[in-house]
Amino acid sequence: MWTTKTAVVARATGVHDLFLVFRGNEAELLKFDYWQFEPAE
């Protein structure tokens, strides 16, 4: 089962490094498909 998670990123301009950190004790913590950014409305 896939779920969508969203987060607001405020006041970000220019180019930045993005770090995605996943922690847990499960043998298969998650299956990460993709991420995307959309401009604020």
C-alpha distance matrix in Angstrom:
0.0 3.8 6.6 10.3 13.1 16.7 20.0 23.6 26.0 29.5 32.8 31.5 33.9 34.7 32.9 31.0 29.2 25.6 24.3 20.7 20.9 18.2 19.6 18.7 19.7 16.7 17.2 13.9 13.5 10.8 10.1 11.8 12.0 14.7 16.8 19.3 22.3 23.8 27.3 28.1 29.4
3.8 0.0 3.8 6.9 9.9 13.3 16.8 20.2 22.5 26.1 29.3 27.9 30.2 31.0 29.3 27.5 25.9 22.3 21.4 18.0 18.7 16.5 18.5 18.3 20.0 17.4 18.0 14.5 13.4 10.0 8.8 9.4 9.1 11.3 13.1 15.6 18.5 20.0 23.6 24.4 25.9
6.6 3.8 0.0 3.8 6.6 10.1 13.5 17.0 19.6 23.1 26.4 25.4 27.9 29.1 27.7 26.0 24.6 21.0 20.2 16.9 17.7 15.8 17.9 18.0 20.2 18.1 19.4 16.0 14.1 11.0 10.6 10.3 10.4 11.6 12.2 14.3 16.7 18.0 21.3 21.7 23.1
10.3 6.9 3.8 0.0 3.8 6.7 10.3 13.6 16.2 19.6 22.9 21.9 24.4 25.8 24.6 23.1 22.1 18.6 18.4 15.5 16.9 15.8 18.3 19.2 21.9 20.2 21.7 18.3 15.9 12.8 12.1 10.6 10.3 10.2 9.7 11.2 13.2 14.3 17.6 17.9 19.4
13.1 9.9 6.6 3.8 0.0 3.8 7.0 10.5 13.1 16.6 20.0 19.2 22.0 23.7 22.6 20.7 19.9 16.4 16.1 13.3 14.6 13.9 16.5 17.7 20.8 19.8 21.7 18.6 15.7 13.0 13.1 11.2 11.8 11.0 9.6 11.0 12.2 13.6 16.4 16.4 18.3
16.7 13.3 10.1 6.7 3.8 0.0 3.8 6.9 9.8 13.0 16.5 16.0 18.9 20.8 20.2 18.6 18.5 15.2 15.7 13.6 15.5 15.6 18.4 20.2 23.5 22.9 24.8 21.8 18.7 16.3 16.2 13.7 13.9 12.2 9.6 9.8 9.9 10.8 13.2 12.8 14.9
20.0 16.8 13.5 10.3 7.0 3.8 0.0 3.8 6.5 9.7 13.2 13.0 16.2 18.5 18.1 16.3 16.5 13.5 14.2 12.8 14.7 15.6 18.2 20.5 24.0 24.0 26.1 23.4 20.1 18.1 18.4 15.7 16.3 14.1 11.0 10.9 9.9 10.9 12.5 11.7 14.3
23.6 20.2 17.0 13.6 10.5 6.9 3.8 0.0 3.8 6.3 9.9 10.3 13.6 16.4 16.8 15.4 16.4 14.1 15.5 15.0 17.1 18.6 21.2 23.7 27.3 27.5 29.6 27.0 23.6 21.7 21.9 18.9 19.3 16.7 13.2 12.0 9.9 10.1 10.5 9.0 11.7
26.0 22.5 19.6 16.2 13.1 9.8 6.5 3.8 0.0 3.8 6.9 6.7 10.2 12.9 13.4 12.0 13.4 11.7 13.6 14.0 16.5 18.6 21.4 24.3 28.0 28.5 30.4 27.9 24.6 22.8 22.9 19.7 20.0 17.1 13.4 12.1 9.4 10.2 10.0 9.2 12.6
29.5 26.1 23.1 19.6 16.6 13.0 9.7 6.3 3.8 0.0 3.8 5.6 9.1 12.5 13.9 13.1 15.2 14.3 16.4 17.3 19.6 21.9 24.5 27.5 31.2 31.9 33.9 31.6 28.1 26.5 26.7 23.4 23.8 20.7 17.0 15.3 12.2 12.2 10.8 9.1 12.2
32.8 29.3 26.4 22.9 20.0 16.5 13.2 9.9 6.9 3.8 0.0 3.8 6.4 10.0 12.2 12.0 14.9 14.9 17.5 19.1 21.6 24.3 26.9 30.1 33.9 34.7 36.5 34.2 30.9 29.3 29.3 25.9 26.1 22.8 19.1 17.1 13.8 13.7 11.6 10.4 13.4
31.5 27.9 25.4 21.9 19.2 16.0 13.0 10.3 6.7 5.6 3.8 0.0 3.8 6.9 8.6 8.4 11.4 11.7 14.7 16.6 19.4 22.4 25.3 28.6 32.4 33.1 34.6 32.2 29.1 27.4 27.1 23.6 23.7 20.3 16.7 14.8 11.6 12.3 10.8 10.8 14.3
33.9 30.2 27.9 24.4 22.0 18.9 16.2 13.6 10.2 9.1 6.4 3.8 0.0 3.8 6.7 8.2 11.8 13.1 16.5 18.8 21.9 25.0 28.0 31.5 35.1 35.8 37.0 34.6 31.6 29.8 29.2 25.5 25.3 21.7 18.2 15.9 12.7 13.1 11.2 12.0 15.2
34.7 31.0 29.1 25.8 23.7 20.8 18.5 16.4 12.9 12.5 10.0 6.9 3.8 0.0 3.8 6.7 10.4 12.5 16.1 18.8 22.0 25.3 28.4 32.0 35.5 36.1 37.0 34.6 31.9 30.1 29.2 25.5 25.1 21.5 18.3 16.2 13.5 14.4 13.0 14.7 17.9
32.9 29.3 27.7 24.6 22.6 20.2 18.1 16.8 13.4 13.9 12.2 8.6 6.7 3.8 0.0 3.8 7.1 9.6 13.2 16.1 19.4 22.7 25.9 29.5 33.0 33.5 34.1 31.8 29.3 27.5 26.6 22.9 22.7 19.2 16.4 14.8 12.8 14.7 14.3 16.4 19.8
31.0 27.5 26.0 23.1 20.7 18.6 16.3 15.4 12.0 13.1 12.0 8.4 8.2 6.7 3.8 0.0 3.8 6.4 9.8 12.9 15.9 19.4 22.4 26.1 29.5 30.3 31.0 28.9 26.3 24.9 24.3 20.8 21.2 18.0 15.2 14.4 12.8 15.3 15.4 17.1 20.8
29.2 25.9 24.6 22.1 19.9 18.5 16.5 16.4 13.4 15.2 14.9 11.4 11.8 10.4 7.1 3.8 0.0 3.8 6.6 10.0 12.9 16.5 19.4 23.1 26.4 27.2 27.7 25.8 23.3 22.1 21.7 18.4 19.1 16.3 14.1 14.2 13.6 16.7 17.6 19.4 23.1
25.6 22.3 21.0 18.6 16.4 15.2 13.5 14.1 11.7 14.3 14.9 11.7 13.1 12.5 9.6 6.4 3.8 0.0 3.8 6.6 9.8 13.2 16.4 20.0 23.4 24.0 24.7 22.6 19.9 18.6 18.3 15.0 15.9 13.3 11.0 11.7 11.6 15.1 16.6 18.2 21.9
24.3 21.4 20.2 18.4 16.1 15.7 14.2 15.5 13.6 16.4 17.5 14.7 16.5 16.1 13.2 9.8 6.6 3.8 0.0 3.8 6.3 9.9 12.9 16.5 19.9 20.7 21.4 19.7 17.0 16.2 16.4 13.6 15.4 13.6 11.9 13.7 14.2 17.8 19.6 20.9 24.6
20.7 18.0 16.9 15.5 13.3 13.6 12.8 15.0 14.0 17.3 19.1 16.6 18.8 18.8 16.1 12.9 10.0 6.6 3.8 0.0 3.8 6.7 10.1 13.5 16.9 17.4 18.3 16.3 13.5 12.6 13.0 10.4 12.7 11.5 10.3 12.8 14.0 17.6 19.9 21.1 24.6
20.9 18.7 17.7 16.9 14.6 15.5 14.7 17.1 16.5 19.6 21.6 19.4 21.9 22.0 19.4 15.9 12.9 9.8 6.3 3.8 0.0 3.8 6.6 10.2 13.6 14.7 15.9 14.5 11.5 11.6 13.1 11.4 14.5 14.1 13.4 16.3 17.6 21.0 23.3 24.2 27.5
18.2 16.5 15.8 15.8 13.9 15.6 15.6 18.6 18.6 21.9 24.3 22.4 25.0 25.3 22.7 19.4 16.5 13.2 9.9 6.7 3.8 0.0 3.8 6.9 10.3 11.0 12.5 11.1 7.8 8.5 10.7 10.0 13.6 14.2 14.2 17.4 19.2 22.5 25.1 25.9 29.0
19.6 18.5 17.9 18.3 16.5 18.4 18.2 21.2 21.4 24.5 26.9 25.3 28.0 28.4 25.9 22.4 19.4 16.4 12.9 10.1 6.6 3.8 0.0 3.8 7.2 8.9 11.0 10.7 7.6 9.8 12.8 13.0 16.7 17.7 17.9 21.1 22.8 26.0 28.5 29.0 32.1
18.7 18.3 18.0 19.2 17.7 20.2 20.5 23.7 24.3 27.5 30.1 28.6 31.5 32.0 29.5 26.1 23.1 20.0 16.5 13.5 10.2 6.9 3.8 0.0 3.8 5.7 8.6 9.0 6.3 9.4 13.0 14.2 18.0 19.6 20.2 23.6 25.5 28.5 31.2 31.6 34.5
19.7 20.0 20.2 21.9 20.8 23.5 24.0 27.3 28.0 31.2 33.9 32.4 35.1 35.5 33.0 29.5 26.4 23.4 19.9 16.9 13.6 10.3 7.2 3.8 0.0 3.8 6.6 8.5 7.3 11.0 14.5 16.4 20.1 22.2 23.2 26.8 28.9 31.9 34.8 35.2 38.0
16.7 17.4 18.1 20.2 19.8 22.9 24.0 27.5 28.5 31.9 34.7 33.1 35.8 36.1 33.5 30.3 27.2 24.0 20.7 17.4 14.7 11.0 8.9 5.7 3.8 0.0 3.8 5.3 5.1 8.7 12.0 14.6 18.1 20.6 22.1 25.8 28.3 31.3 34.3 35.0 37.6
17.2 18.0 19.4 21.7 21.7 24.8 26.1 29.6 30.4 33.9 36.5 34.6 37.0 37.0 34.1 31.0 27.7 24.7 21.4 18.3 15.9 12.5 11.0 8.6 6.6 3.8 0.0 3.8 6.1 9.1 11.6 14.5 17.7 20.6 22.6 26.3 29.2 32.3 35.5 36.5 39.2
13.9 14.5 16.0 18.3 18.6 21.8 23.4 27.0 27.9 31.6 34.2 32.2 34.6 34.6 31.8 28.9 25.8 22.6 19.7 16.3 14.5 11.1 10.7 9.0 8.5 5.3 3.8 0.0 3.8 5.7 7.8 11.0 14.0 17.1 19.3 23.0 26.0 29.0 32.3 33.5 36.0
13.5 13.4 14.1 15.9 15.7 18.7 20.1 23.6 24.6 28.1 30.9 29.1 31.6 31.9 29.3 26.3 23.3 19.9 17.0 13.5 11.5 7.8 7.6 6.3 7.3 5.1 6.1 3.8 0.0 3.8 7.3 9.5 13.1 15.6 17.1 20.8 23.5 26.5 29.6 30.5 33.2
10.8 10.0 11.0 12.8 13.0 16.3 18.1 21.7 22.8 26.5 29.3 27.4 29.8 30.1 27.5 24.9 22.1 18.6 16.2 12.6 11.6 8.5 9.8 9.4 11.0 8.7 9.1 5.7 3.8 0.0 3.8 6.2 9.5 12.2 14.0 17.7 20.6 23.5 26.8 27.9 30.4
10.1 8.8 10.6 12.1 13.1 16.2 18.4 21.9 22.9 26.7 29.3 27.1 29.2 29.2 26.6 24.3 21.7 18.3 16.4 13.0 13.1 10.7 12.8 13.0 14.5 12.0 11.6 7.8 7.3 3.8 0.0 3.8 6.3 9.6 12.2 15.8 19.1 22.0 25.5 27.0 29.4
11.8 9.4 10.3 10.6 11.2 13.7 15.7 18.9 19.7 23.4 25.9 23.6 25.5 25.5 22.9 20.8 18.4 15.0 13.6 10.4 11.4 10.0 13.0 14.2 16.4 14.6 14.5 11.0 9.5 6.2 3.8 0.0 3.8 6.1 8.5 12.2 15.5 18.5 22.1 23.7 26.3
12.0 9.1 10.4 10.3 11.8 13.9 16.3 19.3 20.0 23.8 26.1 23.7 25.3 25.1 22.7 21.2 19.1 15.9 15.4 12.7 14.5 13.6 16.7 18.0 20.1 18.1 17.7 14.0 13.1 9.5 6.3 3.8 0.0 3.8 7.3 10.5 14.2 16.9 20.6 22.6 25.0
14.7 11.3 11.6 10.2 11.0 12.2 14.1 16.7 17.1 20.7 22.8 20.3 21.7 21.5 19.2 18.0 16.3 13.3 13.6 11.5 14.1 14.2 17.7 19.6 22.2 20.6 20.6 17.1 15.6 12.2 9.6 6.1 3.8 0.0 3.8 6.9 10.6 13.5 17.1 19.3 21.8
16.8 13.1 12.2 9.7 9.6 9.6 11.0 13.2 13.4 17.0 19.1 16.7 18.2 18.3 16.4 15.2 14.1 11.0 11.9 10.3 13.4 14.2 17.9 20.2 23.2 22.1 22.6 19.3 17.1 14.0 12.2 8.5 7.3 3.8 0.0 3.8 7.1 10.2 13.7 15.8 18.5
19.3 15.6 14.3 11.2 11.0 9.8 10.9 12.0 12.1 15.3 17.1 14.8 15.9 16.2 14.8 14.4 14.2 11.7 13.7 12.8 16.3 17.4 21.1 23.6 26.8 25.8 26.3 23.0 20.8 17.7 15.8 12.2 10.5 6.9 3.8 0.0 3.8 6.7 10.2 12.7 15.4
22.3 18.5 16.7 13.2 12.2 9.9 9.9 9.9 9.4 12.2 13.8 11.6 12.7 13.5 12.8 12.8 13.6 11.6 14.2 14.0 17.6 19.2 22.8 25.5 28.9 28.3 29.2 26.0 23.5 20.6 19.1 15.5 14.2 10.6 7.1 3.8 0.0 3.8 6.8 9.3 12.3
23.8 20.0 18.0 14.3 13.6 10.8 10.9 10.1 10.2 12.2 13.7 12.3 13.1 14.4 14.7 15.3 16.7 15.1 17.8 17.6 21.0 22.5 26.0 28.5 31.9 31.3 32.3 29.0 26.5 23.5 22.0 18.5 16.9 13.5 10.2 6.7 3.8 0.0 3.8 6.5 8.9
27.3 23.6 21.3 17.6 16.4 13.2 12.5 10.5 10.0 10.8 11.6 10.8 11.2 13.0 14.3 15.4 17.6 16.6 19.6 19.9 23.3 25.1 28.5 31.2 34.8 34.3 35.5 32.3 29.6 26.8 25.5 22.1 20.6 17.1 13.7 10.2 6.8 3.8 0.0 3.8 6.4
28.1 24.4 21.7 17.9 16.4 12.8 11.7 9.0 9.2 9.1 10.4 10.8 12.0 14.7 16.4 17.1 19.4 18.2 20.9 21.1 24.2 25.9 29.0 31.6 35.2 35.0 36.5 33.5 30.5 27.9 27.0 23.7 22.6 19.3 15.8 12.7 9.3 6.5 3.8 0.0 3.8
29.4 25.9 23.1 19.4 18.3 14.9 14.3 11.7 12.6 12.2 13.4 14.3 15.2 17.9 19.8 20.8 23.1 21.9 24.6 24.6 27.5 29.0 32.1 34.5 38.0 37.6 39.2 36.0 33.2 30.4 29.4 26.3 25.0 21.8 18.5 15.4 12.3 8.9 6.4 3.8 0.0
